[in-house]
Amino acid sequence: MASLTFDTHRFVISLQKSGFSTEQAEGINNALNEALQTADVATKADLQTAVSDIKADAADQRTKIVQWLAALLIAQAAGIAALVKLL
């Protein structure tokens, strides 16, 4: 997973403009930084990779199902042909 980045200075200034003191704004900023560093956040690229992997796996499974069905149809045809010869 990728790490998130944002402008912490601008965040602190924004909090100060909203009425927080410098100490409060820096405390909130530090808490948010710690939370973001420990969080395991998925980015859009991570999600796109996961979707691509799932689609590839689904296509592989469809191919395997078609192969099994083809083999079963051939076996069924051979079984029917053998029964017709016996009768």
N, C-alpha and C positions, 0 to 999 in steps of 0.2 A: 504494500500500500504506500501511496505517496503522502508526503507531509503537506499540510496546509501552511500557506504563508499569508500574512496580512501586515499592514502598516500599524505597528503598535503605537507609534508616536501620534499618528492621526487619531487612533482610537482613544488615547488618553486625552487629547485636546477636545475631541468630540464629547467625552464625558464631562470635562471641565466646563464646556459651553452649556451643557445641560444642567449644571448646578452642582456637580460633584466637586469636592475639594481635591487638591493635587494628590494628597495621601490616599483618598478614597479611589480616585481614578487609577492611580498606579497599583493599588491593591487589587482592584477588579481586573486590571490588565494582567497582573502577575498570575492571578487565579485562572484567567482564561488561557494564558500561555501554557500553564501546567496542564490544564485539561486537554488542550489541543495536542500537546506533546505525548500524552499518554493514551489518547484516543486512537483507535484503529479505524480510520475513516477511508471509505472507498471514494475514489474520484470517478469522473465520467469515463476516463480511459480504462480504469479497472473494471467498471461495469460493462463497457463495450467488449473488452477482452473476455469477460465471463460469458456474455451473450454469444460471442463468436464460438467459444469452446462448446457451449451447450448446443448450438446449431450444428456444429461439426459432429458432435456425439449423436445427435438425433438423426442426421443423415447417414451415419455409419450404421445405426441400429435399423433404419429403414432398409438399407442394402442387405443386411443380414437376414431380415425377415423375408425379403423377396427371394433370396437364395434358398432359404428353408422351404418356402412355399413352392418354388420351382422344383426342388428335389422331391417334395411330397407329391406333387402332381405327376412327376415322371414315375415315381414308385407306384402311385395309384393306377396310372395307365398301364404299367407293366403288369400289375396284379390283375387288372380287368382283362388284359390280353391273354394272360395265362388261364384265367377262368373260362374265357370264350373258347380257347383251344381244347380245354378239357370237356366241354359240353359238345 
